Amino acid sequence: MEAGIVGLPNVGKSTLFNALTNAGALAANYPFATIEPNVGIVPIPDDRLAAIARNITTQKIIPAALRLVDIAGIVRGASKGEGLGNKFLSHIREVDAILHVVRCFTSAPGGEQITHVEGSVDPIRDIETIEIELILADLQTIEGALPKAERAAKSGEKETIARYAVLKKLAPVLAEGKPARGVIAAITDPEEKKIVKSLGMLSSKPVLYVANVDESDVHGQGPHAARVRERARQEGMQVVPVCAKIEAELAGLADDERKEMLGAYGMREPALAALARAAYTLLGLQSYYTAGPKEVRAWTIPIGATAPQAAGVIHSDFERGFIRAEVYSVADLEELKSEKAIRDAGRMRTEGKGYVMQDADVCHFLFNT
């Protein structure tokens, strides 16, 4: 699962990406690396890991991680190929969610003017520019596929009928300049759901707005960020205010210097921590933990995953040979201070193959190989 950082040129996208992928101090012992020039691994800051390590002596702590793709700036006309738009839009098609960076700052630190591609700062216009390009790209896909789908549906095959039905539902909505996500959310037929997934509609992807704010507005209370927040509220989306310049500086500081700088800005933690957690949730992910003398580790699973599926994240043999899981919560450990005390108190649960994992479960898996 990965998220793509999207936005117009000169909105701070690359600064944000670089800060996220270089913020090693957020989670010690994680092997940070940029996989490709535009792909990086980001840790998910998680206080529960420290809570486990306070009660279970371990050699290292490994957080969950998220793949991020830094997608080059989208410009007006991208759906028609402007600014290598087709290439960049194809990159968006490959990600599972969008982190839409919106410019809410007026000038760079020190008063330096950063030219806006549209000539002025207007976050709602910028949001709509990106959204319409995604919608137009989707409309091109649908209009190109409709004639063939109509002919194929005459065969009477279930799959071809479902495909034609989905395309007919999407075409008029996209033609009105509306995103595909509303139509897709209303589809309940299993065959049509499968078709929808295969289409890879850009405007159906979940979006998290990242309001890149001025240094004087780190909490995003200014008028530009407020407009983004209202837009997100109307769409049922989330907003995380971030000052990419500050975050880039924080990522390069030692712990004591970072704390001092955070205090100066009235921040409890780097905004990147909130952003990483929000992106994780946006992707429909949650963490469970394993804990022992060698490592305390967070593992990433989709919300709704079963115990065997969770075990399979560690190793496919664990899923194939799953017998049962011993499970307790981080809250149990914080209260009772040891696994022995949890077991003695009767809170160490034994769960079978049908168990649906809960966020903050700590597990020991038993399996046959």
N, C-alpha and C positions, 0 to 999 in steps of 0.2 A: 504494500500500500504506500502510495506517495502523493504528495501535494505539490502543486505547481505555483510558484510565485509569479503573479501576472500583474501588469500595469502598463500605463503609458510610459514613454521615455522620460527620463529625468524626474522620476517620482521617488527615488531612493531604493529601488528594488535590489540592485546589486549590493549596495551598502548593507542593506538588511540581510541579504543572503550571506554575505561574507561574515557579518557579525554572528549570525546564527551558527554557521558551520565552523567558526573559530572560537566559540565560547566554551572552551574546554574546562574552565573553572567552574562551570555550572554543575558538572558531574565528574568527579575525579575517576581515573582509571578507565575511562571509555576511550577506545581507540579511534579518535576522530580522523576522518580522512575525506578528501574530496574524491569521489569515485571517477567522475569525468569533469571536464571544465565547467559544466553547468549543473552538476549533480553532487549533493553533499549529504552527510549524515548528521542529524541533529539529535542531541539527547533530550529526553523528557524529564525536566526537573521534578523530583518526587520526594517529598519529605518523609514518606512512609519507608523508603529504603533506609534512611538514617534511623528511624524508629526501630526497625528490625535489627539493624546492626548494633544498637545500644543494648540489646538484650540477647543477641546471639553473636558470639565472638567469631569474626571472619577475617580472611586475608584481603579481600577486595569487594568492592561494591560496583555492580554493573547496572546502569539504568536502561530503560527501554529506549528505543531510538526511532526516528522518523526519517524517511527519505524525502529530500526537498529538491525540486528542479527549478533552477533560475531560468525562466523563459524570457527571451529577449523582448524588448518593449513592443507592444502592439500599437499600431497607429490607425487613424481613421482610414478606411479603405482596405484594411488587412484582408477582409473576406474576398476582395478582388485582386489580391496579390501585392498590394502596396506594402513597401518595407519588408519584403520577403514574408508577407503575411501568411501565405499558405503553409510555409515551413513552420512558422511559429505556432499557428493554429493547430497543426498536426501534433506538436509537442503537448499542447493543452489536452488534446484528445486522449493522450496516453496516461494522463494523471487521474487520480481518483477524486481529488478535490482541488479547489482553487483558493489561494490566499491572494486576494485582490488588494494590492498596495495602492492607496489613494493619497495624493499629495494634499496635505493640510497645512504645510508650512509656506511662508511667504518668501523668505530669503534664507540663504545659508548663514551659518555662524559668522559673525564679523560683518554682516550686512551684504555679503557677496550675493549678487543676483544670479539665480539659476533660471535660465530661460525655460518657460513652459511651452510645450509643443503646440498648445492652442493659444498661446499669447497671454493667458491670465490664469489665476488659480480659481478653479470652480470644481470642487470635488464631485458634485452630483452630475455635472456635465461629463466629467471624466469617467465616472461609473457607467453612465449611459452609453458613452462612446465604446467602451470595451464590451458591454453587454450586447449592443446592437451588432457589433462585428461577430460575436459568437452566434447570435440569432441568425444573421444573414448566412453565415457558413453552414449552419444546420439546415436552413431553408434550401440552400443549393444542394445539399446532400439528399434531402427529401424529394425535391422536384426532379432531381436526376434519377432517383430510384422508383418514382411512382409509375411511369409508363410500363416498365418491365414488371413491376409487382402486380399491376392490374392484369397484364397478360397471363402471368403465372397463376394468379388466383383462379382463373377460369378452369384450371385443371381439377379444382375441387379438393386439393390436398389441404389438410388442416393447417400446416405451417405456412403455406403461401397465402391462404385466406387471412390468417392472423397477421402476417406481415403487411398485407395491403390495408387491413383495418387500422393498424397502428399508424401507417404513413398518412392515411386519410385523416386521422385524428390530429396529427401533428401539423400538417401543412397549413390549415387555415389559421391556427394559433400563431405559428411562426410568421406567417404573412402579415399578421396584424402587429408584428414587432414585439410579441410577447415570448418569454423564454419557454422552453419545452418542459421545465420541471413541474409546472402545474398540471399539465396533461398526464405526464408520466406518473405523478403521485396518485392520480385517480384510477390508474389501470390496475385491475385486480386479476384478470385472466392470466393463469400461469404461462400459457403459450405466448401471449402478448408481452408479458414481462420479459420473457427470454429474448423476444425480438428486440425490445427496447434496449436491452443490455448490449446486443450486438451492434446497434446503430451508433453507439458512442456519442450521443448528442452533447455538444459542448455546453449548451445552455441548460442542461439538466444537472450539471455537477454542483454539489454543495459548495457554498461560498462563505469565506470568512473575510470580512473587510479589515484591512490593516491601515489605520489612519496614521500616516507618517506626519507627526506634529512638530511644531517649533520647540526649541529648548525651553522656552518660557511657558510651555503648555504640556508638560510631560504626562499629565493625567487626562488629556483630551477634553478639557472643558471649554475650549474656545469655540467660536462660531462655526468654523469649517468642520471640526470634528463633530460638533453637535448635529450638523446637517447629515453627516454620514450615519450617525447613530439613529437619527429619525428614519432615514431611508432603510437601514437595516431592520429597525423595528417593524416597519410596514411589510417587509419581505420575510420576516421571521428568521433573519440572519443574526450573526454576532459581529461585534466590533472590538478590536483590541487597539488602543492607542499606543503608538511606539514612536520614539524619537530615534531614528536609525543612527544619527550622528552620535548621540549619547551612548547607545547600545554598542556601537563599534568601539568607542573608547573604553567602556566598562569591560568588554571582552578581553582587552589586553592588559588589565590591571591585576596586581596581586590582591589577595583577599582583603587585607586591611585597607588598601587604597580604594578598593571597590566599595567597601562598606562606608568609607568616608564620603565618597562621591554620591552614593545612593542617598545618604543622609542629607547631603547638601541640596539634593533635589526633592527631598521628602518622599522617597521611594522605598518600599519595604524590600523589593527584589528587582532584578532587571526585568524590564517589560518583556524581554525575549522568553522568560520563563512562562509567563502567562500566555504568550503567543504559542509556544510549543505545546502547552497543555490544551489550548483551545483547538489547535490543528489536529491533535490526537483525537479529541472528542468529535470533531467535525468528520473525521474519517470513520467514525463508528467503532473506535478501538478502546480497549481497556487493558489494564495490567493485572497479572497475578504474579506471585513471587515464589521463588525457591530460596531456602536459607540453610547454610551449613558452614563448616569451618573453612572451606576453600573460597566460597563466594556467597554473597547475597545478591540475587539478581531479579530484575523485573523482566517479565516476558510479555510480549504483545499478542493479544488475541482479539478477534472481532467480538463485539458485544453479542451475547447469545451463544457463544461457543460452549460445547459440552466438555466434560472432563477429558475424554479420550482425545478430542481435537486439541485441547490445551497441551496435553502430554506430547502430542505429535509435533508441536512447535519446537520442543527440545530435541526430539529425534523421532523419525517415522516409526522406528521399532517400538517406541513407547505407546504409540496409538494402536498399532497392530496387535500388540500383546497386552493391552491394558487389562488389568484385573480390577483395581479399585484405587481410590485416592484417599489419603488422610488429609483433612482440610481444617484449617482454623483461620481466623481473621487477624489482621494487624492489630485491631482494637483489643482482641483477646490477649495478644502478646504484650501490648503496652500495659494492660491491666495486671496480668499475672506474671509477667517478667521472664518466663521460660516455657519451653515446650513441655517439660515434665509437669510443671504446675498446670498447664492447660489440659494435659491428659488426665492428671489427677482430679481436676475439677469437672471432668466429663465433657469438656468442650472441644475435644479433638474428634471431629466427625469423620465417619467412614462413608464415602460417596461412591456410587456405581457409575455405569456407562451413561445413564440418562441425566446425570447431574449437570445443570447449567451453571457455568462458572460465574462468580460474582466479583465485582471489582474489589481489590484488596484481599482476595483469598491468598493464603500461604499454603503450599501443597507439597506433599510427598507422594509420588506415584509408585504403585506396585504393578509390575508387569512381567510377562513371560517373553523370552526371546525365541 
